[in-house]
């Protein structure tokens, strides 16, 4: 394809993309395809000779588009949103046109410098303190693929920081665990060192799976601390302190706590105020804030206290903070952002610079080489789409999007509370509500509606009812919600985040849930009547 052929194909592609987006509201949310549909439609090997571009482009429309789940659909209320606006699409296009790996400043100065500036713009948008800004030269931010990558990077640094803390305070051998800074076989007085035990990762029972995955990758044990419904599933300081004291008595160290602002299951916000108080007594503990979804709410000053932003900024134990702009933040996948209070805590662990990667700017320390801030080498030019979005929307436009989504979720939550067949399982969180179907009068449990039978059996029956409700709702292709379990309670999640969602879509979604729920309850009543007759 030459330049003129690309120009023509590019115009056609933009037209097709516009037509697709214009058609999204009239399409189903979930594709009606069966597993393996695409393999059956494609040849078993690549063609021996090149094919005409028009044929390739048409096959994309005919074969791929029908299999897309439409995350930008106004009736997509599952998982958490993933943005895909036109500014981001154009940013991806421009970034791809200048394809380069961006592993150091010299690889493409614009890539590094725009990212450093955009991370500062974003930090200021969210209200993060100056300690996290690149412009300060101590802390700073970097863009990655996902919150999982960001967390894994932070935990890698946390492990090494903990090991070095132990080395400074005890007579230990860190050689096996810190290859970059090997220890010796004996101390200065000739006494043998003792080995450093692998430290623990602390999560909660509601933390995203990133904690467990990081444990698998780094060969670290993970301890999930309990959280409770009466605390709206937030980690409390007393629980953290008790666990730290238990592990300390048992000779186990803890290198990192993943504290969440907006858990996936319920939108819970861990109590960072109490966590920060505990952290004062454990200066070696690295607190990583996973705000992948709800961190976007910090763009609105009135919402910052709900996520303990002041405490996050003030607590020296909070060494890293992550949020995904590709979720609620209007930027197309992928755009995870990680800030650290001290960049050296990353670069001291992750800086591997063979001769062929050295540059005079890097040797002089006058530039950022982002490859030393994460696990990979090459990296994408993600900051371009972030730049486009922030300039196009502006701070107020960005805030308006966040506030609109929260208002729509408040509408849905109010409809649930007014309904005789639904109840909220926990308090709504920002743009997320968790609810379930209930039989009988409002506020009754299944056991109460059946004459106060056995509580355990009643809860199991109620869970079975809601699984049937979720199955029936999932059979539809015009709406998508997802499920979760909170303390053994099976329930459904309703997450608002699409730019296209409006009040009419939320009311429609509630109407669908109500229709399906009534159908499931009618089936339950019919089964009960049949059993009574038998």
C-alpha positions in Angstrom: 0.0 0.0 0.0 1.5 3.3 -1.0 0.7 6.7 0.4 -2.2 7.5 -1.9 -3.7 4.0 -1.5 -3.4 4.5 2.3 -5.0 7.9 2.0 -8.0 6.4 0.2 -8.2 3.4 2.6 -7.9 5.7 5.6 -10.8 7.9 4.5 -12.9 4.7 4.0 -11.8 3.4 7.5 -12.9 6.6 9.2 -16.2 6.5 7.4 -16.7 2.9 8.5 -15.8 3.8 12.1 -18.2 6.7 12.1 -21.0 4.5 10.7 -20.3 1.8 13.4 -20.4 4.3 16.2 -23.6 5.9 14.9 -25.2 2.4 14.8 -24.1 1.4 18.3 -27.4 2.4 20.1 -29.4 0.3 17.6 -27.2 -2.7 17.9 -27.3 -5.4 20.7 -24.8 -5.0 23.5 -23.8 -8.6 23.4 -23.0 -10.3 20.1 -25.0 -13.3 19.0 -22.2 -15.5 18.1 -21.1 -19.0 19.3 -17.6 -19.9 20.5 -15.4 -20.8 17.6 -17.5 -18.8 15.1 -14.5 -16.9 13.7 -12.2 -19.9 13.4 -14.9 -21.6 11.3 -15.1 -18.5 9.1 -11.4 -18.0 8.5 -8.9 -20.0 6.4 -6.6 -22.3 8.4 -3.4 -20.5 7.3 -2.3 -17.1 5.9 -2.7 -16.6 2.1 0.3 -17.3 -0.1 -0.2 -14.1 -2.0 -1.4 -10.6 -0.8 -5.1 -9.8 -1.1 -6.9 -6.7 -2.2 -7.4 -4.2 0.7 -11.1 -3.7 -0.1 -11.7 -7.4 0.5 -9.8 -7.3 3.8 -11.7 -4.3 5.0 -15.0 -5.9 4.0 -14.1 -9.1 5.9 -13.5 -7.0 9.0 -17.1 -5.6 8.7 -18.6 -9.0 7.9 -16.6 -11.2 10.3 -15.2 -9.2 13.1 -17.7 -6.5 13.9 -20.6 -9.0 14.5 -18.4 -10.6 17.2 -17.7 -7.4 19.1 -19.2 -6.8 22.6 -20.1 -3.1 22.5 -18.5 -1.6 25.6 -19.5 1.9 24.5 -23.2 1.0 24.2 -25.5 3.2 26.3 -27.0 0.0 27.8 -23.6 -1.5 28.8 -23.7 -1.6 32.6 -21.3 -4.5 33.2 -17.8 -4.7 34.8 -16.5 -1.1 34.7 -16.7 1.1 31.6 -14.0 1.3 29.0 -13.8 4.5 27.1 -13.5 4.8 23.3 -14.2 8.4 22.3 -13.1 9.9 19.0 -10.2 12.0 20.5 -8.7 8.8 21.8 -9.2 7.0 18.5 -7.3 9.8 16.7 -4.6 9.7 19.3 -4.1 6.0 18.6 -4.0 6.7 14.9 -1.3 9.3 15.2 0.7 7.2 17.7 0.6 4.2 15.3 1.7 6.4 12.5 4.9 7.2 14.3 5.4 3.7 15.6 8.4 3.6 18.0 9.2 1.6 21.1 9.9 4.6 23.4 12.3 2.7 25.7 14.5 5.7 26.4 14.4 9.5 25.7 16.5 9.2 22.6 14.2 6.6 21.0 11.7 9.5 20.6 12.1 12.6 22.8 8.5 13.7 22.2 7.1 10.4 23.5 9.0 10.6 26.8 8.5 14.4 27.4 4.8 14.4 26.5 4.2 11.5 28.9 6.0 13.2 31.7 3.9 16.4 31.2 0.6 14.5 30.8 1.3 12.6 34.0 1.6 15.9 35.8 -1.5 17.3 34.2 -3.4 14.2 35.3 -2.0 14.3 38.8 -3.1 17.9 39.1 -6.5 17.1 37.7 -7.0 14.4 40.4 -5.6 16.6 43.2 -2.5 14.5 43.9 0.1 16.3 45.9 3.3 17.8 44.4 5.2 14.9 45.8 3.8 12.8 42.9 4.8 15.2 40.1 7.5 14.5 37.6 8.3 18.2 37.6 9.6 17.9 41.2 12.3 15.5 40.2 11.7 13.1 43.1 8.4 11.5 42.5 6.6 11.1 39.3 4.2 9.2 37.0 4.3 6.7 34.2 1.7 5.2 31.9 1.3 1.4 31.6 -1.1 -1.2 30.2 -3.3 -1.9 33.1 -3.7 -1.7 36.9 -2.3 -5.2 37.1 1.0 -4.1 35.5 1.0 -1.0 37.7 0.5 -3.0 40.8 3.0 -5.6 39.9 5.6 -2.9 39.3 4.9 -1.2 42.6 5.0 -4.5 44.5 8.3 -5.4 42.9 9.7 -2.2 44.3 8.0 -2.7 47.6 9.6 -6.1 48.1 13.1 -4.8 47.5 12.4 -1.7 49.7 11.4 -4.1 52.5 14.4 -6.4 52.1 16.7 -3.4 52.3 14.9 -2.1 55.4 15.5 -5.5 57.1 19.2 -5.4 55.9 19.6 -2.0 57.5 18.0 -3.0 60.8 19.2 -6.6 61.2 22.1 -8.9 60.5 20.8 -10.6 57.3 21.9 -11.9 54.0 20.1 -10.1 51.2 22.2 -11.5 48.4 19.8 -14.2 47.2 16.9 -11.8 47.2 18.6 -8.7 45.9 20.8 -9.6 43.1 21.3 -6.0 42.0 23.0 -5.3 45.4 24.4 -8.7 46.6 25.2 -9.2 50.2 28.1 -11.2 51.7 28.3 -14.5 53.4 29.2 -13.0 56.8 29.1 -9.7 58.6 32.0 -7.5 59.5 32.7 -9.4 62.7 32.6 -12.7 61.0 29.2 -13.9 62.3 27.0 -15.5 59.7 24.1 -13.6 58.2 20.6 -15.1 58.5 18.4 -15.2 55.4 15.6 -12.7 54.8 12.2 -14.5 54.6 10.0 -13.6 51.7 7.6 -10.9 52.8 3.8 -11.0 52.5 1.5 -9.1 50.3 -1.6 -7.8 52.2 -4.9 -7.5 50.3 -8.5 -7.7 51.5 -11.2 -10.2 50.7 -12.5 -7.6 48.3 -9.2 -6.6 46.6 -9.0 -7.2 42.9 -7.2 -10.4 41.7 -4.1 -8.3 40.9 -2.9 -9.0 44.4 -3.0 -12.8 44.0 -1.5 -12.5 40.5 1.4 -10.4 41.8 2.0 -13.1 44.5 2.1 -15.8 41.8 4.6 -13.8 39.7 6.8 -12.7 42.5 6.5 -15.9 44.6 5.1 -14.0 47.5 2.5 -15.3 49.9 -0.7 -13.2 49.9 -2.9 -12.7 53.0 -6.4 -11.4 52.4 -7.6 -9.4 55.4 -11.3 -9.6 56.3 -13.7 -6.8 55.6 -17.3 -6.6 56.7 -20.7 -5.6 55.5 -21.2 -3.2 58.5 -18.2 -1.3 57.3 -19.4 -1.4 53.7 -16.6 -3.8 52.9 -13.8 -1.3 53.7 -10.6 -2.3 55.4 -10.4 -0.7 58.9 -7.3 0.2 60.8 -7.9 -2.2 63.7 -8.0 -5.1 61.3 -4.8 -4.1 59.7 -3.0 -3.5 63.0 -4.1 -6.9 64.3 -2.8 -8.7 61.2 0.5 -6.9 61.3 1.0 -7.7 65.0 0.1 -11.4 64.4 2.6 -11.7 61.5 5.3 -9.8 63.4 5.0 -12.2 66.3 5.2 -15.1 63.9 8.3 -13.8 62.3 6.6 -12.9 59.0 7.3 -9.6 57.3 4.8 -7.6 55.2 6.2 -5.5 52.4 3.0 -4.0 50.8 -0.7 -3.4 51.4 -3.0 -2.9 48.4 -5.6 -0.5 49.6 -8.5 0.0 47.2 -10.5 3.1 46.4 -13.6 1.6 44.7 -13.4 -2.2 44.8 -14.7 -4.1 41.8 -17.3 -6.1 43.7 -19.0 -3.3 45.6 -17.1 0.0 45.1 -15.8 -0.2 48.7 -13.3 2.4 49.8 -10.7 1.2 52.3 -10.4 3.5 55.3 -7.1 5.2 54.4 -7.4 7.6 57.4 -7.2 4.7 59.8 -4.7 2.8 57.6 -2.4 5.9 57.6 -2.5 6.0 61.4 -1.4 2.3 61.6 1.3 2.9 59.0 3.1 5.4 61.3 4.2 2.5 63.4 5.3 0.4 60.4 7.4 2.7 58.2 8.7 -0.2 56.1 5.1 -0.9 54.9 4.5 0.2 51.3 0.9 1.2 50.7 -0.2 0.9 47.1 -3.5 2.7 46.3 -5.5 0.8 43.7 -8.0 3.4 42.5 -8.2 1.9 39.0 -11.9 2.8 38.6 -13.0 5.2 41.3 -9.9 7.3 41.3 -11.4 9.3 38.4 -13.9 10.8 40.9 -11.0 12.7 42.4 -11.2 15.1 39.4 -14.3 16.5 41.2 -13.2 18.4 44.4 -16.4 17.6 46.2 -15.8 13.9 45.9 -12.2 13.8 47.1 -13.1 13.4 50.8 -15.1 10.2 50.0 -11.8 8.6 48.8 -9.6 10.0 51.5 -7.5 12.0 49.1 -6.1 14.3 51.8 -4.9 11.3 53.7 -3.4 9.7 50.6 -1.4 12.8 49.9 -0.3 13.3 53.5 0.6 9.7 54.3 4.3 8.9 53.6 3.5 5.2 53.7 1.4 5.7 50.5 4.3 5.1 48.1 2.2 4.6 44.9 -1.1 5.4 43.4 -2.8 3.9 40.3 -5.8 4.9 38.3 -7.0 3.8 34.8 -8.0 6.5 32.4 -9.3 3.9 30.1 -12.1 3.0 32.5 -14.0 6.0 33.7 -11.5 8.5 32.4 -12.6 9.0 28.7 -9.3 7.6 27.2 -9.4 4.5 25.0 -7.8 1.3 26.2 -5.0 1.1 27.3 -4.1 4.0 29.6 -3.2 2.9 33.2 -1.4 5.6 35.2 0.9 5.0 38.1 2.5 7.6 40.4 5.2 7.0 42.9 6.4 9.2 45.8 10.0 8.4 45.0 11.0 7.4 41.5 14.3 6.0 42.7 12.3 3.2 44.5 11.5 2.0 40.9 14.7 2.8 39.1 17.0 1.3 41.8 15.2 -2.0 41.3 14.3 -2.0 37.6 17.2 -0.1 36.0 19.1 -2.5 33.7 21.1 -0.6 31.1 23.4 -2.6 28.8 25.8 -0.7 26.7 23.6 -0.7 23.6 20.9 1.2 25.5 23.1 3.9 27.0 22.8 7.5 25.8 24.6 10.6 26.8 21.4 12.1 28.1 20.7 9.1 30.2 24.2 9.0 31.6 24.0 12.6 32.5 20.7 12.1 34.3 19.0 14.9 32.5 16.1 12.8 31.1 13.6 10.2 32.1 14.2 6.7 30.6 10.8 5.2 31.3 11.9 1.6 30.6 13.4 1.8 34.1 10.0 2.6 35.6 8.3 -0.7 34.8 9.0 -4.3 33.9 9.0 -4.1 30.1 11.5 -2.4 27.7 9.5 -1.1 24.8 6.4 0.9 25.4 3.5 2.6 23.5 3.0 6.3 22.9 -0.1 6.3 25.2 0.3 9.9 26.3 -0.8 11.3 23.0 -4.4 10.2 23.4 -4.4 11.4 27.0 -3.2 14.8 25.7 -6.0 14.9 23.1 -8.7 14.0 25.6 -7.6 16.5 28.3 -7.3 19.3 25.8 -10.6 18.5 24.1 -12.7 18.1 27.2 -10.9 20.4 29.6 -11.1 20.0 33.3 -14.8 21.1 33.6 -15.8 18.8 30.7 -14.1 15.9 32.4 -15.8 16.6 35.7 -19.2 16.9 34.0 -18.8 13.4 32.7 -18.0 12.0 36.1 -20.9 13.9 37.8 -23.3 12.8 35.1 -22.5 9.1 35.6 -22.9 9.4 39.4 -26.2 11.1 39.0 -27.4 8.3 36.7 -26.3 5.7 39.2 -28.2 7.6 41.9 -31.3 7.4 39.8 -30.9 3.6 39.4 -30.3 3.2 43.2 -33.4 5.2 44.0 -35.5 3.0 41.7 -34.1 -0.1 43.4 -34.9 1.3 46.8 -38.5 2.1 45.7 -39.1 -1.3 44.2 -40.8 -4.0 46.3 -38.8 -6.8 44.6 -35.2 -5.5 44.8 -32.9 -4.3 47.5 -29.4 -2.8 47.6 -26.9 -5.2 49.1 -24.6 -2.3 50.1 -24.6 1.4 49.8 -24.1 2.8 46.2 -20.5 3.9 45.5 -19.9 6.7 43.0 -21.4 5.2 39.8 -21.9 1.6 41.0 -24.8 -0.1 42.7 -25.0 -3.7 43.9 -28.5 -5.1 44.3 -30.4 -8.4 44.4 -33.9 -9.8 43.8 -36.0 -10.6 46.9 -39.3 -12.4 47.3 -42.0 -11.4 49.7 -42.4 -8.0 51.2 -39.7 -5.4 51.0 -37.0 -6.0 53.6 -37.9 -9.6 54.3 -35.4 -12.4 53.8 -36.5 -15.5 52.0 -36.8 -17.3 55.4 -39.1 -14.6 56.8 -41.3 -14.8 53.7 -41.6 -18.6 54.2 -42.5 -18.4 57.8 -39.0 -18.0 59.3 -37.5 -21.3 58.3 -33.8 -22.0 58.6 -31.5 -18.9 58.0 -28.7 -20.9 56.3 -31.0 -22.7 53.9 -32.9 -19.4 53.3 -29.7 -17.6 52.2 -28.8 -20.5 49.9 -32.3 -20.3 48.4 -32.0 -16.6 48.0 -28.7 -17.0 46.2 -30.2 -19.6 44.0 -33.0 -17.2 43.2 -30.6 -14.5 42.2 -28.5 -16.8 40.1 -31.6 -17.7 38.2 -32.3 -14.0 37.9 -28.8 -13.3 36.6 -29.1 -16.2 34.1 -32.4 -14.9 32.8 -31.1 -11.4 32.5 -27.9 -12.6 30.8 -29.9 -14.4 28.2 -30.8 -11.0 26.7 -28.4 -9.4 24.2 -29.8 -5.9 24.5 -28.3 -5.2 28.0 -25.3 -6.4 30.0 -24.8 -6.5 33.8 -22.4 -8.7 35.8 -22.6 -10.5 39.0 -20.5 -10.7 42.2 -20.5 -12.3 45.7 -20.3 -10.3 48.9 -19.8 -12.3 52.1 -21.6 -15.3 50.4 -24.4 -13.1 49.0 -24.8 -13.5 45.3 -25.8 -10.2 43.8 -25.8 -8.1 40.6 -23.7 -5.1 39.7 -24.9 -2.0 37.8 -22.0 0.2 36.7 -22.6 3.5 34.8 -19.8 4.9 32.7 -20.6 5.1 29.0 -20.5 8.6 27.6 -23.7 7.6 25.7 -25.8 6.5 28.7 -28.6 8.9 29.5 -31.5 8.9 32.0 -33.8 7.1 29.5 -31.3 4.2 29.3 -31.1 3.8 33.1 -34.9 3.8 33.4 -35.1 1.3 30.6 -32.5 -0.9 32.2 -34.4 -0.8 35.5 -37.6 -1.7 33.6 -35.9 -4.7 32.0 -34.5 -5.9 35.4 -37.9 -5.5 36.9 -39.6 -7.4 34.1 -37.1 -10.3 34.3 -37.2 -10.3 38.1 -41.0 -10.5 38.2 -40.8 -13.4 35.7 -38.3 -15.3 37.9 -40.5 -14.7 41.0 -43.5 -15.9 39.2 -41.7 -19.1 38.4 -40.8 -19.4 42.1 -44.4 -18.9 43.1 -45.6 -21.4 40.5 -43.1 -24.0 41.8 -44.2 -23.4 45.4 -47.8 -23.8 44.5 -47.1 -27.0 42.6 -45.2 -28.3 45.6 -48.1 -27.4 47.9 -50.5 -29.2 45.7 -48.3 -32.3 45.5 
